[in-house]
Amino acid sequence: MLDKKSSSWSKLEFSSSKFQLRSFSKPKSSYGLRRSLMGSSLSHMNTSPQIYSSARSLPTPLSPVRPLTAPSLFSPRQSQQIFKVEGISEKQLTRIYEAKCKDLKILPIPDQMRKFFAFCEKAFKDRKFDLRECGIGPITADTIGEILRNNSNFCRLELAKNAIGDEGIKALFSNVMKNNSLVHIDLSSNDITPEGAKPILLMVTKHPSIISVDISSHEGLHRNRLGVQGSAPLKILLQRSRLLNFLNVSGTFIGEGIIYIIDGLQGNTSLISLNLAKNSISAKNIEALCRAIMGSKLQDINLSDNKFGNEGADYISKMIAGAYDGQSPIKKIDLSKNDITHKGACKLLLALRNNPNINSLSFEGNPLTHLISPSLINLLLNNSEIKFLNLGSCQLKNEGVYIFADALSRNNGLKTLILSNNQIEDEGVAPIAEGLFRNYILVSLDLSNNLIKKNGSLLLVNALKNNQTLEKLNLKENNLKDESAQLFTEVLRLRPNLLNLNLDSNPITTKFIKDINVNLKRNRSIFQHAQTPKLKQEIIRLQLRDDEINRVHERIEFKKKEHSDITNKLEKVNQKYLEIKQEEEEKIWKLKSEREDLKRQNVVFSQELEELAMDVNRARIEGDREINECADQIALVISDTKKLEKRKQALREEFMLKRSQFQSLVDQLNEANEKVDYGKRIAKASLDNLVQKIETMRQEMNKLSDKKPDKGEKKATRVLSPDNDPRAMAKARIKK
């Protein structure tokens, strides 16, 4: 932990929900895949050093002998804990755990099973069956399929980064085919080969509810390798599926197999998003792909990391400009890491100038250099439809960002701008800050991994003081110090619209980190309170959507009843037809015509029923998604409200305690005043008594002085000494 006065390269994470301080020291270790059963089931959870050391002492999964019992890692109270997992019973979870043990060839352990239950309790939320990175094999996949076969509590199946393989995938889908509630399946990085891809893609074609499929590959183990052979079923999937909206096949080594996807896209009207990143697609195939897209409804396409260069960019620019028979339907396109230089990018930006559809564009990782600036400023000044622009790692430097002084000032559409890793210095920050000063649209700005120092941060702070819309600013991995952090702390107090500030990997001390955290938390709280009325309106809108769904259900029931009536009527007509067939030839022909009419009506009604069912399914899926998002936001607002209530109660208790202490001090002071008053009264009474005594003695002295002594007494008096003289004694007493 950093000392308050120390300075180190620390990592700050500012998110909308939580602030964390992390150092660059080695993180807490988690159980690795196949190291132990805990690693296979709880790879997302960090463990304490004590538990980790205990787990390392256990035998490895490859050991043929494992102890039947193990010392409990739970306290007695934890061992009696009851887990409630949404949508699935404890018995079914036990089956999954035991199947995992068989896949890993180890014996079940009660403590590890409870940990698996605890993990599932957190992961299975919002109708999502989430076992990503859990070491699942074919046996576990078969068990999951059997459990989900008749389970309608889940709509998303997340099994990415496991080792299911072809055998497990087939067993899983043979059961999932009978589940009508699933809409999304993620099987990325699961050792799927062309032999396993073919049956599952054909099954998805016939599935009644799946609209999203992810069979991509991530970095690391268990990559899916479709290749050219495994791409052939994608053609059938795209041609026959009427529900599929999202398809992700990135990093699956498709290569020349893209021709099957091109053939499938021709005439496809359901697919909305397609991810083809990291598939070595050549420039020649890019041209054919662009022509196929023109005849589809595709809106989002990811072509990053395919290295097709300027030639491929030329074909894409023609598609965007409408050179291939009509206007392109694409709204979001990712061209990152494709070796596109400023020449190819200039053509793309020129085509985008008059395209009203595309609102998101990414050029990250292409060597555009500062030569792209004229075309870029031309685009931003003439096209306000671009909402997201990623120019990270494009070698722009200071010379390439001078255009943003005018671009950010005059553009009325851009909301997110990424300029990370472009070697921008304080000199290059000046035009960005100038544009930001007059901008009222931009919401997110990323300047991470540049060379910004104190002067650049000062320019940004001055711009932020006037900007009222920027919510997220990323300054990670620059060279900002405590002076810059103090400036940002002040601007956070001034501007509550700034909700996220990322200063990771900058030499800033803990004191300023805490100050920034406090101000960000305050800004987010203000933002959340402002969102409450909007959320209420959204809830009302969703309730109206529910009413629409109910009306659609009523129409479906009416159509079903109508269909049933027509079917009954058809049966009666057929029966009548058989009865009068031999009687009147003319009536027979008449009944035949009626029968054909009724058949046609039956077909029309069946088609209407099918279309209505599809509409209901889509509306239900969209409604569930929006309700879940609103529920998450409401939960955040409620959590913050509870925290404030607890703080209020603590302050109230502290006030009452101090009030009682104050009252006790007042009572003590009153008691002391009473004692003082009582002492005064006693002293006064004593004084009065002494005065009376003195007055009495004076009177006695006066009497003695008035009395004349005789001669004998005079003689005697003269002889008396002062010590024996009563008169002298009386005077001394009076004086005393």
Salt bridges, closest charged atoms under 4 A:
GLU13 OE2 - LYS11 NZ 3.51
GLU13 OE2 - ARG22 NH1 3.17
ASP111 OD1 - ARG114 NH2 2.13
ASP130 OD2 - ARG132 NH2 2.68
GLU146 OE1 - ARG95 NH2 2.66
GLU158 OE2 - ARG156 NH2 2.85
GLU158 OE2 - HIS184 NE2 3.54
ASP191 OD2 - HIS222 ND1 2.80
GLU219 OE1 - ARG223 NH2 2.69
GLU219 OE2 - LYS278 NZ 3.22
GLU287 OE2 - ARG291 NH2 3.65
ASP305 OD1 - LYS307 NZ 3.36
ASP314 OD1 - LYS347 NZ 3.96
GLU434 OE2 - ARG438 NH2 3.76
GLU538 OE2 - ARG541 NH2 2.38
GLU584 OE2 - LYS587 NZ 2.85
GLU596 OE2 - ARG595 NH1 3.99
ASP597 OD1 - ARG600 NH2 2.03
GLU608 OE1 - LYS559 NZ 3.30
GLU610 OE2 - ARG242 NH1 3.48
GLU622 OE2 - ARG625 NH2 2.32
ASP624 OD2 - ARG127 NH1 3.22
GLU626 OE1 - ARG541 NH2 3.15
GLU629 OE2 - ARG625 NH1 2.77
GLU654 OE2 - LYS658 NZ 3.36
